[in-house]
């Protein structure tokens, strides 16, 4: 797949993924209030955001024809 995630977009994704991951872990160990089902959901979201930010490719962007790398 071609790179379709720009530098700013990637940075936002990585920061958002880190926040989602830390929140997921916080819920898991009862440091952050929230329903327990939110922990794995946030964990999956965190992994997706971190991966798309790191690799610079987003499958949904490809389907929608969006390219922020220019």
C-alpha positions in Angstrom: 0.0 0.0 0.0 1.1 3.5 -0.7 1.8 6.0 2.0 -1.4 8.1 2.4 -1.0 9.5 5.9 0.9 12.8 6.2 3.4 13.8 9.0 0.9 15.8 11.0 -1.8 13.2 10.6 0.6 10.5 11.7 1.6 12.5 14.8 -2.0 13.1 15.8 -2.7 9.3 15.3 0.3 8.3 17.4 -0.6 10.7 20.3 -4.3 9.7 20.2 -3.3 6.0 20.1 -1.0 6.5 23.1 -3.8 8.2 25.0 -6.3 5.5 24.1 -3.8 2.8 25.1 -3.0 4.4 28.4 -6.7 4.9 29.1 -7.3 1.2 28.2 -4.7 0.1 30.7 -6.0 2.5 33.3 -9.5 1.0 33.0 -8.0 -2.5 33.1 -6.3 -1.9 36.5 -9.2 0.3 37.9 -7.2 3.5 38.0 -9.6 5.2 35.5 -13.4 4.9 36.0 -15.3 3.3 33.1 -17.0 0.2 32.0 -14.7 -2.8 31.7 -15.8 -3.4 28.1 -14.2 -0.1 27.2 -10.7 -1.5 27.9 -10.4 -3.9 25.0 -12.2 -1.6 22.7 -9.8 1.2 23.5 -6.9 -1.2 23.2 -7.9 -2.2 19.6 -8.4 1.4 18.7 -5.0 2.3 20.2 -3.2 -0.5 18.2 -4.9 0.6 14.9 -4.0 4.3 15.5 -0.4 3.5 16.4 0.1 1.2 13.5 -1.4 3.6 10.9 0.5 6.5 12.3 3.8 4.5 12.3 3.5 2.9 8.9 1.9 6.0 7.2 -0.9 3.9 5.6 -4.6 3.9 6.3 -6.8 1.3 4.6 -9.9 3.5 5.1 -8.2 6.4 3.5 -7.3 4.2 0.5 -11.0 3.2 0.1 -12.2 6.8 0.4 -9.5 8.2 -1.8 -8.1 10.4 0.9 -4.4 11.3 0.9 -2.9 13.6 3.6 0.7 12.8 2.7 1.0 15.6 0.1 
